[in-house]
């Protein structure tokens, strides 16, 4: 199957799911544990072919990922579609499949769809011929381990499976450095001799490169809930500072000054107090909705409404960004060209899941604006996300995708900066201003540009939670 005949691996690790979590995590485990064999399997052949591509055109973009894969691939890191073989040989199996939000039936729009997790558990039962440690790596609602265990216990081969919860805390764009140097690795197990022995095996695996004091161990239910809670708290901080930013805009306070003042309070801290067009990504919204569903399920309706309001306020904030544009541009955007700088949900990734840009672009098109979109990495995903609009003969002619920021801004009435890519800070804005229609506006949805300089060039500048610098 692989050129491993000469290798005598100590342990064999399989990861089912070759996406944003499984791929990078396993690549780093393989890099740091060269004496273990790591196989990543997926039913998606195209994705596996990309992980195996000779010139390393990998299916996801993460700074540093190519270097890690180059070091370990075909040494002790393998990508394959042969799921049965990988299950059979594994000592430890990580489940890293997609857990999208349900779109139908009970809990639609909030609960996690565990269909892929269940299918994976059934595959393990079908193909396993020896005892395994099974590790939940996907973000899962609390008590999912129970469901997985129920399926694994249906095996009639007398096999024993130990379930561990090991949620990922990666931030896209810094996933490799997060994996190399994590704040913490969290592992949950059952409090039984077998559970604790399995826990120790996983602790030993991470201890190859993670200091032991950063490996936290808990019971399995606490571990599952910790992941949802971490994302809920982070999302809540972003939404809290954005709600204050809205008040700053009305009162001529400056949200960056307010954030600095409260961030020096050691009880609050300075992280995640950057006002913006809003949070995006595959985790925050999904995990918040999951949390509200769980709270409702357990009868905690007031708690559910509290967390739901964080999601609602975030979406309000994204629509407010377009409203600011509308009110600043003579109350009409009809037939005006808006250059949208950035479509990824954050810099250094091509990921557009739940990106604020999606709402911003749709709202702009709803106001009959023309949009010219530029992003260094996310254009292919943007085209997929906007496929319904591109198929509409009324709307499609008003959408263009550009190969540079300058091209997007040419003859535009305004620039809407949505993703905080570093390259947007260093553009030649004098040249860009000269190419735009006047009066030219910049709406900085990330507060990363030099407002005073842009204003002196001739732009009217609108930030988040800051008094506008306007020529009219």
C-alpha positions in Angstrom: 0.0 0.0 0.0 2.8 2.4 0.9 6.6 2.3 0.9 6.6 1.4 4.6 8.0 -2.1 4.4 11.3 -1.1 5.8 9.7 1.0 8.6 8.7 -0.5 11.9 6.2 1.9 13.3 5.5 1.9 17.1 1.9 3.0 16.7 -0.5 3.4 13.9 -2.8 6.4 13.9 -5.7 6.9 11.6 -7.7 10.1 11.1 -11.1 9.9 9.3 -11.7 13.2 7.7 -9.1 15.2 5.7 -10.5 18.7 6.1 -9.4 21.9 8.0 -8.9 20.1 11.3 -7.8 16.5 10.3 -5.3 17.4 7.7 -3.1 20.0 9.6 -3.5 18.2 13.0 -2.3 14.9 11.6 0.5 16.5 9.6 1.9 18.0 12.8 1.5 14.8 14.8 3.4 12.9 12.0 6.1 15.6 11.9 6.6 15.5 15.7 6.3 11.7 16.1 8.3 10.1 13.2 8.2 6.6 14.8 4.3 6.5 14.5 2.5 5.9 11.2 -0.2 8.5 10.6 -2.8 7.9 7.8 -5.5 10.4 6.9 -8.5 9.0 5.1 -11.5 10.6 3.4 -14.2 9.4 1.0 -13.5 12.5 -1.1 -11.0 11.3 -3.7 -10.3 14.7 -5.1 -9.4 16.0 -1.7 -7.0 13.1 -1.0 -5.4 13.5 -4.5 -4.8 17.2 -3.6 -3.1 16.2 -0.2 -1.0 13.8 -2.3 -0.3 16.2 -5.1 3.4 16.1 -6.3 3.8 19.9 -6.3 2.0 20.3 -2.9 -1.1 22.1 -4.2 -2.9 21.2 -1.0 -6.7 21.5 -0.6 -6.5 24.1 2.1 -4.2 27.1 2.6 -2.5 27.6 5.9 0.8 29.4 6.4 3.5 26.7 7.1 1.3 23.7 6.2 3.2 22.8 3.0 6.5 22.7 4.8 5.1 20.3 7.4 3.5 18.0 4.8 6.7 18.0 2.7 8.7 16.9 5.7 6.4 14.0 6.7 4.5 12.8 3.7 5.6 9.3 2.5 7.9 9.0 5.5 5.2 8.4 8.1 2.3 10.5 6.9 0.0 9.0 4.3 -3.3 10.2 2.6 -5.7 7.5 1.3 -9.3 6.7 0.4 -8.9 3.2 1.7 -10.9 3.7 4.9 -11.4 0.0 5.8 -7.6 -0.7 5.7 -6.8 2.4 7.7 -9.4 1.4 10.4 -8.2 -2.1 10.5 -4.5 -1.3 11.2 -5.1 1.6 13.6 -4.3 1.6 17.3 -5.9 5.1 17.6 -8.6 6.5 15.4 -9.4 10.2 15.3 -12.9 11.2 14.1 -12.5 14.5 12.3 -15.6 14.6 10.0 -17.8 17.5 9.2 -20.6 18.3 11.7 -22.7 20.9 9.9 -25.8 22.5 11.4 -28.9 20.6 10.6 -31.0 22.1 7.8 -34.1 20.0 8.3 -36.3 18.4 11.0 -35.9 18.7 14.8 -33.4 21.4 15.7 -33.1 22.6 12.1 -30.8 25.7 11.9 -29.2 25.0 15.4 -28.5 21.4 16.2 -25.5 19.6 14.8 -26.1 17.1 12.0 -24.3 14.0 13.4 -25.0 11.9 10.3 -21.3 11.7 9.3 -20.1 11.0 12.8 -22.6 8.1 13.1 -21.6 6.7 9.7 -18.0 6.9 10.8 -18.7 5.0 14.0 -20.6 2.3 12.0 -17.6 2.0 9.7 -15.3 1.4 12.6 -17.6 -1.3 13.9 -17.7 -2.9 10.5 -14.0 -3.0 9.7 -12.2 -3.1 13.1 -10.6 -6.5 14.0 -8.9 -5.3 17.3 -9.5 -3.0 20.2 -9.2 0.7 19.4 -8.9 4.1 21.1 -11.5 6.4 19.3 -10.9 10.1 19.7 -13.5 12.8 19.0 -11.8 15.6 17.2 -14.7 17.2 15.4 -16.5 19.9 17.3 -19.4 17.9 18.8 -22.3 18.7 21.1 -22.0 17.4 24.7 -23.0 13.7 25.2 -22.0 12.8 21.6 -19.5 10.4 23.0 -22.5 8.5 24.4 -24.0 8.1 20.9 -20.7 6.9 19.5 -20.3 4.5 22.3 -23.7 3.0 21.8 -22.8 2.3 18.1 -19.4 0.9 19.0 -20.9 -1.4 21.6 -23.1 -3.1 18.9 -20.0 -4.9 17.6 -20.4 -8.7 17.9 -16.6 -9.4 17.7 -16.0 -8.9 21.4 -13.9 -5.8 20.7 -13.5 -3.0 23.3 -13.4 0.7 22.3 -12.3 3.5 24.5 -13.7 6.9 23.6 -11.8 10.1 24.3 -12.8 13.7 23.6 -9.9 15.9 22.3 -11.4 19.1 20.8 -9.3 21.3 18.6 -8.7 24.9 19.5 -7.1 26.0 16.2 -7.5 29.5 14.7 -7.5 29.4 10.9 -4.6 31.4 9.5 -2.4 30.4 12.5 -3.3 26.6 12.7 0.3 25.4 12.3 1.8 27.6 15.0 -1.3 26.8 17.2 -0.5 23.1 16.7 3.2 23.5 17.3 2.8 25.7 20.4 -0.7 25.2 21.8 -2.1 27.2 24.8 -3.5 23.9 25.9 -4.4 20.4 24.7 -7.6 19.2 26.2 -8.4 15.5 26.6 -11.4 14.0 28.3 -12.0 10.4 29.2 -14.2 8.2 31.3 -13.1 7.7 34.9 -12.5 4.0 34.5 -9.2 2.1 34.5 -9.5 1.5 30.7 -10.6 5.1 30.1 -7.7 6.5 32.1 -5.2 4.1 30.4 -6.4 5.3 26.9 -6.2 8.9 28.1 -2.5 8.3 29.1 -1.7 7.0 25.6 -3.0 10.2 24.0 -1.3 12.3 26.6 2.0 10.5 25.8 1.4 11.2 22.1 1.1 15.0 22.6 3.9 15.0 25.2 6.4 14.4 22.3 6.3 18.2 21.8 3.7 19.8 24.1 4.9 20.6 27.7 3.1 18.3 30.1 1.6 21.2 32.1 -0.3 22.4 29.0 -2.1 19.0 28.5 -5.3 19.3 30.5 -7.3 16.2 31.4 -11.0 16.2 32.4 -14.0 14.0 32.3 -15.3 13.4 28.8 -18.4 15.6 29.2 -16.5 18.6 30.5 -14.1 18.3 27.5 -17.0 18.2 25.0 -18.6 21.2 26.6 -15.4 23.2 27.0 -15.0 23.5 23.2 -18.5 25.0 22.7 -17.9 27.3 25.7 -14.6 28.6 24.5 -16.0 29.6 21.2 -19.1 31.1 22.8 -17.0 33.3 25.1 -14.8 34.5 22.3 -17.8 35.2 20.0 -19.5 37.0 22.9 -16.4 39.3 23.4 -16.4 40.2 19.7 -20.1 41.0 19.7 -19.8 43.0 23.0 -17.1 45.3 21.7 -19.0 45.7 18.4 -22.1 46.7 20.3 -20.1 49.4 22.1 -18.6 50.5 18.7 -22.1 51.2 17.5 -22.6 53.5 20.5 -19.2 55.1 19.9 -20.3 56.0 16.3 -23.3 57.9 17.7 -21.5 59.7 20.5 -18.1 60.5 18.8 -16.2 58.2 21.2 -13.5 56.1 19.7 -13.9 52.4 20.3 -10.1 51.7 20.1 -9.6 54.1 23.0 -12.4 52.5 24.9 -11.0 49.0 24.2 -7.5 50.1 25.3 -8.9 51.6 28.5 -10.8 48.4 29.5 -8.2 46.0 28.1 -5.6 47.2 30.7 -7.9 45.9 33.4 -6.3 42.5 34.2 -9.7 41.0 34.9 -10.9 41.8 31.3 -7.6 41.5 29.3 -6.9 43.0 25.9 -7.6 40.0 23.5 -10.6 39.9 21.2 -11.5 43.5 21.8 -11.0 44.6 18.2 -14.1 46.2 16.8 -14.9 44.9 13.3 -17.6 44.2 10.7 -18.3 41.1 12.8 -17.1 37.5 13.4 -17.3 34.8 10.8 -15.8 31.3 10.3 -17.1 27.8 10.6 -17.1 27.6 14.4 -18.4 30.6 16.3 -21.9 30.8 14.8 -22.3 27.0 14.6 -21.1 26.4 18.1 -23.3 29.2 19.5 -26.4 27.8 17.8 -25.5 24.4 19.1 -25.2 25.7 22.6 -28.6 27.4 22.3 -30.1 24.2 21.0 -28.6 22.2 24.0 -29.8 24.8 26.5 -33.4 24.6 25.0 -33.2 20.8 24.9 -32.4 20.7 28.7 -35.1 23.3 29.4 -32.8 26.2 30.0 -34.7 28.6 27.7 -33.5 31.9 29.2 -29.8 30.7 28.9 -30.5 29.7 25.3 -31.9 33.2 24.4 -28.9 34.9 25.9 -26.5 33.0 23.6 -28.8 33.3 20.6 -28.7 37.1 21.0 -24.9 37.1 20.4 -25.5 35.5 17.0 -28.4 38.0 16.2 -26.3 41.0 17.2 -23.4 39.9 15.1 -25.6 39.7 12.0 -27.2 43.0 12.8 -23.6 44.4 12.9 -22.8 43.1 9.4 -26.0 44.7 8.0 -25.2 48.0 9.9 -21.9 48.2 8.0 -23.9 48.4 4.7 -26.4 50.8 6.2 -23.5 53.1 7.1 -22.4 53.0 3.5 -26.0 53.8 2.3 -26.4 56.8 4.6 -23.0 58.1 3.8 -23.5 57.9 0.1 -26.6 60.1 -0.4 -29.0 57.3 0.6 -28.6 55.4 -2.6 -26.1 52.7 -3.8 -28.0 52.0 -7.0 -25.6 51.5 -9.9 -22.7 52.6 -7.7 -19.6 50.5 -7.9 -18.3 49.2 -4.6 -14.9 47.5 -4.4 -15.0 44.8 -1.8 -11.5 44.2 -0.4 -11.4 40.6 1.1 -13.9 37.8 1.1 -12.3 35.3 3.5 -13.7 35.4 7.0 -10.2 36.4 8.3 -6.7 37.0 6.9 -4.3 34.2 6.0 -7.0 31.7 5.0 -9.1 31.0 1.9 -12.0 29.9 4.1 -15.3 31.8 3.5 -17.6 29.8 5.8 -20.0 32.3 7.5 -17.8 35.2 6.3 -19.2 38.7 7.0 -18.4 39.4 3.3 -21.2 37.2 2.2 -23.9 39.2 4.0 -22.2 42.5 3.0 -22.1 41.6 -0.7 -25.7 40.4 -0.6 -26.9 43.5 1.1 -25.0 45.7 -1.4 -26.6 43.8 -4.3 -30.0 44.2 -2.6 -29.4 48.0 -2.8 -28.7 47.5 -6.6 -25.0 48.3 -6.2 -22.4 46.8 -8.5 -19.7 44.9 -6.6 -16.1 44.2 -7.6 -14.6 41.6 -5.3 -10.9 41.0 -4.6 -9.3 38.5 -2.2 -5.8 37.0 -2.4 -6.9 33.5 -1.5 -10.7 33.2 -1.3 -12.1 33.9 -4.8 -12.8 30.3 -5.7 -14.8 29.9 -2.5 -16.5 33.2 -3.0 -17.8 32.0 -6.4 -19.3 28.9 -4.7 -20.9 31.0 -1.9 -22.4 33.4 -4.4 -23.5 30.7 -6.9 -27.2 31.4 -6.4 -26.7 35.1 -7.3 -24.3 34.3 -10.2 -27.1 32.1 -11.6 -29.6 35.0 -11.5 -29.5 36.9 -14.9 -30.8 40.1 -13.1 -28.0 40.1 -10.5 -25.0 38.3 -12.1 -24.0 41.2 -14.4 -23.5 43.4 -11.2 -20.8 41.0 -9.7 -17.2 40.9 -10.9 -14.2 39.1 -9.4 -10.9 40.9 -9.8 -7.3 39.7 -9.7 -6.0 42.8 -7.8 -7.3 45.4 -5.3 -6.4 48.1 -7.9 -8.6 46.5 -10.5 -11.5 46.3 -8.1 -11.2 49.9 -7.1 -10.9 51.3 -10.7 -13.8 53.6 -11.3 -15.4 52.6 -8.0 -17.4 55.0 -5.8 -16.3 53.3 -2.6 -14.1 50.7 -1.1 -15.5 48.3 1.6 -12.6 46.6 3.4 -14.0 43.4 4.9 -10.9 41.1 5.5 -7.8 42.3 7.4 -5.2 41.1 4.9 -1.8 42.9 5.5 -1.5 43.8 1.8 -4.5 46.1 2.1 -2.5 48.3 4.6 0.3 48.9 2.1 -1.6 49.6 -1.2 -0.8 52.9 -3.1 -4.0 54.7 -2.0 -3.0 57.9 -3.8 -3.0 56.0 -7.1 -6.2 54.1 -6.2 -7.9 57.5 -5.2 -7.0 58.9 -8.6 -8.6 55.9 -10.4 -11.9 56.2 -8.5 -15.1 58.2 -9.0 -15.4 61.2 -6.8 -16.4 61.8 -4.0 -14.5 58.6 -3.0 -15.2 56.8 0.3 -13.5 54.1 2.2 -15.4 52.0 4.7 -12.8 50.2 6.8 -14.6 47.2 8.4 -11.4 46.1 10.3 -10.0 49.5 11.4 -6.6 48.6 9.9 -6.0 51.6 7.7 -4.4 55.0 8.4 -7.5 57.2 8.6 -5.7 60.5 8.7 -3.5 59.7 5.7 -6.5 58.5 3.6 -8.5 61.6 4.5 -5.5 63.9 3.4 -5.4 62.0 0.1 -9.0 63.0 -0.4 -11.1 60.0 0.8 -14.0 60.3 3.2 -13.1 57.6 5.7 -15.6 55.6 7.9 -14.3 53.1 10.4 -16.0 50.9 13.0 -16.8 52.7 16.3 -14.9 55.9 15.2 -16.1 59.4 14.3 -16.2 59.7 10.4 -13.6 61.8 8.6 -15.7 63.2 5.9 -15.2 65.9 3.2 -19.0 66.4 2.8 
